[in-house]
Every structure is written in C-alpha cells, then in structure tokens.
Amino acid sequence: MNEVLDLQDVSIRRGTTTILDAVSWQVREGERWVVLGGNGAGKTTLLQVAAGRMHPSSGRAHLLGERLGRVDVFELRPRIGLASAALADRIPAGETVRDVVLTAAYGMTGRWREQYEELDESRARDLMAAFGVAGLADRRFGTLSEGERKRAQIARSLMTDPELLLLDEPAAGLDLGGREELLAALTELARDPRSPVLVLVTHHVEEIPDGFTHVLLMRAGTVHAAGPLDQVLTPENLSGTFGLDLTVEHVDGRWTARSARTP
C-alpha cells in the first residue's frame, strides 16, 4: 500500500519548548485515522505538518510522496483538504456559503475577480448538498450556526478533490444534535471507498465516526500508541494517554470512555 503520510522522527521546537518530540507516523491509502489526546498533546501542530503548513525543526516529513522542504508547498497544498478553526477565522463573515466553498478551487478565502467554470459551480453545489448546506448557499458565513459553519468548511475542504483530508476538531463547540448530524456525514464519507484518506483530530472518543480504521494516541508531544482502532483503543492505552484510569466501550460502531473510579 502506498504511504500518503510518512513522518520520521519529526520534532517541532519553539525556543526552549518542544511541541512535537521525535514523532514517527505512517498513513497509507484507504485508511481513516483519528488523532486523539488531551489539550497540549501536539495534535493540531501535527496536523499543520501533515497539511504542509509547518516544517519540522528536525526529522523528515513526506506528504503525498513529496518531501516537505524540497517541494513547492503551493503546488502540494491543493492536494490536501483542511478544515480547522484557524482557517475558518480567515473566512470573511460576509462571504456567502456558496463562495466559501467555491473559492477553495483557487485556494482563496474570499471572492475577488476570479472566474469559475461551470464544473466548479456544479461541484460546489454537489458538496453543499452532500453536507446539508445547499439551502444556505446565499447565507452569509458569519450568520451560520456553529454546526452549519462546520459542515460548510468540510464541503469547502473537498472542493479540490484532495488526496488527503485533514479535519481539526470538527465537532468542537457543537451541541448534541449538531454533533450527531456531523458524525453521520463523516461516517458516510469514511465508508465511501472513493473518499480521500481521512485524518480527524479530537479530544473525545465519542467523536470518532463509525468507519474510521486507525488511531494515533498522543501525549505531551509524543506518540503513546498507534495502529488499528480496535486493537489500540484499549483502556490501558487510553488511560496512559490521558493520565487517568478509564474504561472504554465500543457499541454499534461508536466509542465511549469514562472514569473507572467509582464515587
């Protein structure tokens, strides 16, 4: 199987602070990964490296067969879809949902004077329909609910038909209904063999969509455990990741975790 991501001993340092410490990780075609860990574990930084938006301080990072630092990242990035809070903050509040999705074709976050082909317009309509925001096409991005914004961002991230899709905490800030709607959409995406390789970052095992295959557990900038989801997401590994005695259950394709301590 071809490796889509291949990180070897990747470290990120800022001054005297080490954010990632000798992380090695391989992601192959057809896999759906969740990156799980607590606050400050290095998950978002890892995703920035995987997106080609941050270079390692040391180590090697190969993305889609290209070595970071030896490739034009502006040619590489359109092959990688990214949905994150940082990216959402750069989208103008007055932009319509249609243009939020459409402008991804040019790697932009605001409509200017560029022209789009009917093929682009059609793909944007299809993606908005797939993620339940077609009826919001003329709404301003700043007026959307958090759940609507998340779904619009994921539709946008797929606009260039990427080979790799990175989702940074897509369910963060959603209420129960919004979370379940989003997870249903991500489950459908994960189960579709035509979908790109997926990597989803989260704090919570309850936010792992059905259909995901692998998990990377992170703690303090290091890899605590990694591999197939049903083998690695054990009470022992999860307890070590969060520094708390936890139990784990897997029922009807969904995961839950809670403290093993009784009151």
C-alpha positions in Angstrom: 0.0 0.0 0.0 1.3 3.5 -0.8 2.1 5.8 2.0 0.2 9.1 1.9 2.0 10.5 5.0 5.4 9.3 6.3 6.8 11.2 9.2 10.2 10.1 10.6 11.4 11.5 13.9 9.6 14.8 13.4 10.2 17.4 16.1 8.8 20.9 16.3 10.6 23.3 18.7 9.8 26.9 19.5 12.6 28.4 21.6 13.2 26.1 24.5 9.7 24.5 24.1 9.4 21.1 22.3 5.9 20.8 20.9 6.4 17.6 18.9 9.2 15.2 20.1 10.5 12.7 17.5 7.1 11.7 16.1 7.1 8.9 13.6 3.8 8.0 11.8 2.8 6.4 8.6 -0.7 6.8 6.9 -1.5 4.6 3.9 -4.1 4.8 1.1 -7.5 3.7 2.2 -7.0 4.4 5.9 -9.1 6.6 8.1 -7.2 7.9 11.1 -8.3 9.7 14.3 -5.6 11.5 16.3 -6.6 11.5 20.0 -5.1 13.2 23.0 -5.6 15.9 25.6 -5.0 19.6 25.5 -1.4 20.4 24.7 -0.7 16.9 23.3 0.5 18.3 20.0 -2.4 17.2 17.8 -3.0 20.4 16.0 0.7 21.0 15.4 1.0 17.5 13.9 -1.9 18.3 11.6 -0.2 21.5 10.5 2.9 19.5 9.5 0.6 17.0 7.7 -1.0 19.9 5.8 2.3 21.2 4.7 1.8 24.4 6.6 4.6 23.9 9.2 8.1 22.5 8.6 9.8 20.2 11.1 12.6 21.6 13.2 14.2 18.2 12.7 13.3 14.9 11.1 11.7 14.2 7.8 8.1 14.6 6.6 6.9 13.1 3.3 3.4 14.2 2.1 1.8 12.5 -0.9 5.3 11.3 -1.9 6.9 14.7 -1.7 9.4 15.7 1.0 8.5 18.8 2.9 11.2 21.3 2.4 12.0 20.1 -1.1 8.7 20.7 -2.8 6.7 23.8 -3.7 4.1 23.8 -1.0 1.8 25.9 -3.1 1.6 23.1 -5.6 1.2 20.5 -2.8 -1.5 22.2 -0.7 -4.3 21.9 -3.2 -3.9 18.1 -3.0 -4.6 18.3 0.8 -8.0 19.4 2.1 -8.0 21.1 5.5 -10.8 22.2 7.8 -9.8 23.9 11.0 -10.8 26.7 13.4 -7.7 28.8 12.3 -8.8 28.5 8.6 -12.4 29.4 9.5 -11.2 32.6 11.2 -9.8 33.8 7.9 -13.1 33.4 6.0 -14.8 36.8 5.7 -18.0 36.9 7.7 -19.8 38.5 4.8 -18.9 35.7 2.3 -21.8 33.6 1.1 -21.7 29.9 1.8 -21.6 29.3 -2.0 -18.4 31.4 -2.3 -16.9 29.9 0.9 -17.0 26.5 -0.9 -16.3 27.7 -4.4 -13.2 29.8 -3.6 -11.3 26.7 -2.4 -10.8 25.9 -6.1 -8.3 28.8 -6.1 -7.1 28.3 -2.6 -8.6 31.5 -1.5 -10.8 32.5 1.5 -12.6 35.4 -0.2 -14.2 36.1 -3.6 -12.3 38.6 -5.7 -12.2 38.9 -9.5 -11.5 35.3 -10.4 -13.8 33.4 -12.8 -15.1 29.9 -12.2 -16.1 27.2 -14.7 -19.5 25.5 -14.7 -17.7 22.4 -13.5 -16.6 24.3 -10.4 -20.1 25.6 -9.8 -21.5 22.1 -10.2 -19.0 20.6 -7.8 -19.7 23.3 -5.2 -23.5 22.6 -5.4 -23.0 18.9 -5.0 -20.7 19.3 -2.0 -23.1 21.7 -0.3 -25.9 19.2 -0.9 -23.9 16.3 0.5 -23.2 18.2 3.7 -26.7 19.7 4.2 -25.9 23.3 3.5 -27.3 23.6 -0.1 -30.3 25.6 1.3 -27.8 28.0 2.9 -26.0 28.9 -0.3 -26.9 32.6 -0.2 -26.5 33.0 3.6 -23.5 34.9 4.9 -20.9 32.7 6.6 -21.0 34.9 9.7 -24.7 34.3 10.3 -24.4 30.5 10.4 -24.7 28.4 13.5 -21.6 26.5 14.6 -22.8 23.3 13.1 -23.6 24.9 9.8 -20.2 26.5 9.7 -18.5 23.2 10.3 -20.4 21.5 7.5 -19.7 24.3 5.1 -16.0 24.1 6.0 -15.9 20.4 5.3 -17.7 20.9 1.9 -15.0 23.5 1.2 -12.2 21.2 2.1 -13.3 18.7 -0.5 -13.7 21.2 -3.3 -10.3 20.4 -5.0 -10.9 16.6 -4.8 -8.0 16.2 -2.4 -6.0 13.0 -1.9 -5.8 13.7 1.9 -8.4 15.3 4.1 -7.5 16.7 7.5 -10.2 17.7 10.0 -9.1 19.5 13.1 -11.7 19.0 15.9 -14.7 19.3 13.5 -17.2 18.6 16.3 -15.8 21.1 18.8 -18.4 23.6 20.0 -21.4 21.7 18.7 -24.4 20.7 20.7 -25.5 17.1 20.8 -27.8 17.4 17.8 -25.2 19.2 15.7 -22.5 16.7 16.7 -24.6 13.7 15.7 -25.5 15.3 12.3 -21.9 16.0 11.6 -20.8 12.5 12.7 -23.4 10.9 10.4 -22.0 12.9 7.5 -18.4 11.9 8.4 -19.4 8.3 8.7 -20.9 8.3 5.2 -17.6 9.9 4.0 -15.5 7.4 5.8 -17.4 4.4 4.4 -17.1 5.7 0.8 -14.1 4.0 -0.9 -13.9 7.0 -3.3 -13.2 9.3 -0.4 -9.6 10.6 0.3 -7.5 9.4 3.1 -9.0 10.9 6.3 -7.3 12.2 9.4 -9.5 13.6 12.2 -8.2 15.3 15.4 -10.3 15.2 18.5 -10.2 15.2 22.3 -13.1 12.8 22.7 -13.6 9.1 21.8 -17.3 9.9 21.5 -16.5 12.0 18.4 -14.9 9.1 16.4 -17.2 8.4 13.4 -18.0 4.9 12.5 -15.9 3.8 9.6 -12.6 5.0 10.9 -9.9 2.4 10.9 -6.8 3.6 12.9 -5.9 5.7 15.9 -2.9 7.7 16.9 -2.8 8.4 20.7 -0.7 11.4 21.7 0.6 12.7 25.0 3.0 15.6 25.6 4.1 15.8 22.0 4.9 12.1 21.6 3.2 9.1 20.2 1.8 7.0 23.0 0.4 4.3 20.8 -0.7 3.9 17.1 -2.4 1.3 14.9 -5.7 -0.3 14.1 -8.5 1.3 16.1 -10.0 -1.9 17.6 -6.5 -3.0 18.7 -5.1 0.2 20.1 -8.0 2.0 21.7 -7.9 -0.1 24.9 -8.5 1.0 28.5 -4.8 0.7 29.2 -3.7 2.8 26.2 -6.4 5.5 26.7 -5.6 5.7 30.4 -1.9 6.2 29.7 -2.8 8.9 27.1 -4.9 11.0 29.5 -3.2 10.0 32.8 -6.5 8.8 34.2 -7.9 5.4 34.9 -10.5 5.0 32.1 -12.9 2.3 30.8 -13.7 2.1 27.1 -16.7 0.6 25.3 -17.5 0.0 21.7 -21.2 -0.5 20.9 -22.9 -0.3 17.5 -19.9 1.3 15.8 -19.5 4.1 18.4 -16.9 4.5 21.2 -17.4 5.8 24.7 -15.0 6.3 27.6 -15.4 7.2 31.3 -13.6 7.2 34.5 -13.1 3.8 36.1 -13.2 5.3 39.5 -16.5 4.9 41.5 -17.7 7.8 43.7 
